[in-house]
Amino acid sequence: MSIMKILGLGAALLVSSVGGALAGGCVSDNKDLDEFTNNCPYDVIIAYRTVGGGCFEVDPAIFKLASGKSSVQPLLSTSCGNGNTFNVEWKSCNLAEYEKGNCKLDFN
């Protein structure tokens, strides 16, 4: 087996293992309702922050969300006295993988 095939296989395995830790496409947000929904078959942990103002501009809010559940986060769309418009950025991980240290909620 050539070195390029071995490197390619290693990269594919790394992407696969990281992808399994991220909750990605099965978690959704509804900013009109200030709500996150977990459609994953496992519990997740979510971190979110506001960008351009708002309550969580520096330190993100972090919470756990069980499989099949929704959570209202009242501060998701509240500007906390800041009249500027802002966007919310969020990340989610499979809770079990996060607790093992296999998934990070970094915004960097």
C-alpha positions in Angstrom: 0.0 0.0 0.0 1.4 3.4 -0.9 2.2 6.0 1.7 -0.5 8.3 0.1 -3.2 5.7 0.5 -2.1 5.1 4.1 -2.2 8.9 4.8 -5.6 9.2 3.1 -7.0 6.3 5.1 -5.7 7.9 8.4 -7.3 11.2 7.5 -10.6 9.6 6.7 -10.6 7.8 10.0 -9.8 11.0 11.9 -12.6 12.9 10.2 -15.0 10.0 10.9 -14.1 9.9 14.6 -14.4 13.7 15.0 -17.7 13.8 13.0 -19.2 11.2 15.4 -18.6 13.5 18.4 -20.2 16.6 16.9 -23.9 16.8 17.1 -24.0 18.8 13.9 -27.1 18.5 11.7 -29.5 16.9 14.2 -29.6 20.0 16.5 -31.4 23.0 15.4 -32.3 26.5 16.6 -35.3 28.7 16.2 -34.3 32.3 17.1 -37.9 33.4 16.7 -38.9 31.1 19.6 -35.6 31.3 21.4 -35.5 27.5 21.2 -33.0 24.8 20.5 -34.2 21.3 19.5 -32.3 18.0 19.8 -33.3 15.6 17.1 -30.2 13.4 17.7 -30.6 9.8 19.0 -28.4 10.9 22.0 -28.1 13.7 24.5 -26.1 16.7 23.5 -24.4 19.7 25.1 -24.7 23.1 23.4 -22.7 26.3 23.8 -23.9 29.5 22.3 -22.7 33.1 22.2 -23.9 36.3 20.7 -21.8 38.1 18.1 -22.0 41.9 17.9 -23.6 42.5 21.3 -26.0 40.7 23.5 -25.8 38.7 26.7 -23.2 36.1 25.8 -20.8 38.1 23.7 -17.7 37.1 25.8 -18.7 34.0 27.8 -20.9 31.4 26.1 -24.0 30.0 27.7 -23.7 26.2 28.0 -26.5 23.7 28.6 -27.4 20.0 28.1 -30.3 18.9 26.0 -31.8 15.4 26.1 -32.5 13.4 22.9 -35.9 14.4 21.3 -36.3 17.5 23.6 -36.4 21.2 23.0 -35.2 24.0 25.3 -36.3 27.6 25.4 -33.3 29.9 26.0 -34.9 33.3 26.7 -31.6 35.2 26.3 -31.0 33.8 22.8 -32.5 36.8 21.1 -32.4 39.4 23.9 -30.0 42.2 23.5 -29.6 42.8 27.3 -29.8 46.5 26.9 -27.7 46.7 23.8 -29.8 48.1 21.0 -27.5 46.8 18.2 -28.5 43.8 16.2 -26.5 40.7 16.7 -26.2 37.1 15.6 -25.9 33.9 17.6 -23.2 31.4 17.0 -23.5 28.0 18.6 -21.8 24.6 18.7 -23.0 21.2 19.9 -21.5 17.9 20.9 -22.6 14.4 21.6 -22.7 14.7 25.5 -21.0 11.3 26.1 -18.2 12.2 23.7 -17.9 15.7 25.3 -17.6 14.1 28.7 -14.8 11.8 27.4 -12.9 14.9 26.0 -13.5 13.8 22.4 -15.5 16.9 21.4 -14.8 20.5 22.2 -17.1 23.5 22.2 -14.5 26.0 21.1 -15.4 29.1 19.1 -11.8 29.7 18.0 
